[in-house]
Amino acid sequence: METFMYEVVSIDGDYANLKRTDIESDELKLVARALLPPEISEGTRLKYEWLQYEIVQ
């Protein structure tokens, strides 16, 4: 399974806008916060692998 890297661009209620950082892309991905770690904030970097999001430093 592939691994994708994201950054939380904004949080809007129950959703977060994520931007891919492992490739050049201006598109944002809208993801339900229930699928993300609860301690995220704007600027948090995430790794998506095996259908799970994980905070990376």
Secondary structure by P-SEA (a helix, b strand, c coil): cbbbbbbbccccccbbbbbbccccccbbbbbbcccccccccccbbbbbcccbbbbcc
